[in-house]
Amino acid sequence: MSTETQQTVELQRSVRIGRLLIVGAIVGGIVGALVTTLFPIPEGSLYTMGQIAGFTLLIGGVVGLTLGGVLALILSAVAKRKRGTAVLEHTVVVGEGVEPAEPAATTDEKAE
């Protein structure tokens, strides 16, 4: 014996904002550190190559984090426009001599 119920649900895509922020910061830091190697450091300068690379790594990380955040906001706005609906089917199969379990209350039913 089986029982079936159908329910219409709304589907919506979402953007993994944290991942975009992390990737943006890492890429920005790497690009910032690589930019350091493009410019020679004159002898007698106040800062060493390691210090300059650290500064540009931090600055590049912040810039990459910012650009990743802006990209996440744009992709999130685009993803919210792409919504859809689907039909969800619940099927409960019960064997002989077994009582069917009561369905768990949904969040709407718990709120009442």
C-alpha positions as CSV (number, residue, x, y, z in Angstrom):
1,M,0.0,0.0,0.0
2,S,1.3,3.4,-0.9
3,T,0.1,7.0,-0.6
4,E,1.2,9.9,-2.7
5,T,0.9,13.6,-2.2
6,Q,1.9,16.4,-4.5
7,Q,3.2,19.8,-3.5
8,T,4.3,22.8,-5.7
9,V,7.6,24.3,-4.6
10,E,9.6,27.3,-5.9
11,L,13.2,26.8,-7.0
12,Q,15.7,29.5,-6.8
13,R,19.5,29.5,-7.5
14,S,21.9,31.0,-5.0
15,V,25.4,32.2,-5.2
16,R,28.2,31.0,-2.8
17,I,29.3,34.4,-1.7
18,G,31.9,33.2,0.7
19,R,33.7,31.2,-2.0
20,L,33.7,34.2,-4.3
21,L,35.2,36.4,-1.6
22,I,37.9,33.9,-0.7
23,V,38.9,33.3,-4.4
24,G,38.9,37.1,-5.1
25,A,41.2,37.7,-2.1
26,I,43.6,34.9,-3.0
27,V,43.8,35.9,-6.7
28,G,44.2,39.6,-5.8
29,G,47.0,38.8,-3.4
30,I,48.8,36.7,-5.9
31,V,48.5,39.3,-8.6
32,G,49.6,42.0,-6.1
33,A,52.7,39.9,-5.2
34,L,53.5,39.2,-8.8
35,V,53.3,42.9,-9.7
36,T,56.2,43.5,-7.3
37,T,58.5,41.5,-9.5
38,L,57.8,43.7,-12.5
39,F,59.5,46.8,-10.9
40,P,63.2,46.8,-9.9
41,I,64.1,48.0,-6.4
42,P,67.0,50.5,-6.4
43,E,69.9,50.0,-4.1
44,G,69.8,51.9,-0.9
45,S,65.9,51.9,-0.8
46,L,64.2,52.0,2.6
47,Y,62.2,48.8,2.0
48,T,63.3,45.3,1.0
49,M,61.8,43.2,-1.7
50,G,60.0,41.0,0.9
51,Q,58.4,44.0,2.6
52,I,57.2,45.5,-0.7
53,A,55.8,42.1,-1.8
54,G,54.0,41.8,1.6
55,F,52.5,45.3,1.2
56,T,51.3,44.6,-2.4
57,L,50.0,41.2,-1.4
58,L,47.8,42.9,1.3
59,I,46.7,45.6,-1.0
60,G,46.0,43.2,-3.8
61,G,44.1,40.9,-1.4
62,V,41.8,43.8,-0.3
63,V,41.2,44.8,-3.9
64,G,40.5,41.2,-4.9
65,L,38.1,40.8,-1.9
66,T,36.2,44.0,-3.0
67,L,36.0,42.8,-6.6
68,G,34.8,39.4,-5.5
69,G,32.1,41.0,-3.4
70,V,30.9,43.1,-6.3
71,L,30.9,40.1,-8.5
72,A,28.9,38.1,-5.9
73,L,26.3,40.9,-5.7
74,I,25.9,41.0,-9.4
75,L,25.6,37.3,-9.8
76,S,23.2,37.1,-6.9
77,A,20.9,39.7,-8.6
78,V,21.1,37.7,-11.8
79,A,20.3,34.4,-10.1
80,K,17.3,35.8,-8.3
81,R,15.6,36.5,-11.6
82,K,15.9,32.9,-12.6
83,R,13.2,31.3,-10.6
84,G,11.1,28.2,-11.4
85,T,8.5,26.0,-10.0
86,A,8.5,22.2,-9.7
87,V,6.1,19.6,-8.4
88,L,7.3,17.6,-5.5
89,E,5.8,14.1,-5.0
90,H,5.9,12.5,-1.6
91,T,5.4,8.7,-1.7
92,V,4.9,6.6,1.4
93,V,5.2,2.9,0.9
94,V,3.9,0.7,3.8
95,G,4.1,-3.1,4.0
96,E,1.5,-5.4,5.4
97,G,1.0,-5.2,9.2
98,V,2.9,-1.9,9.5
99,E,1.1,1.3,10.5
100,P,2.0,4.3,8.3
101,A,3.9,7.0,10.2
102,E,2.4,10.4,10.6
103,P,4.1,12.9,8.3
104,A,6.4,15.4,10.1
105,A,4.9,18.8,10.5
106,T,6.2,21.4,8.0
107,T,7.5,24.8,9.1
108,D,4.2,26.4,8.2
109,E,2.3,24.0,10.5
110,K,4.7,24.5,13.3
111,A,4.3,28.3,13.2
112,E,0.5,28.0,13.7
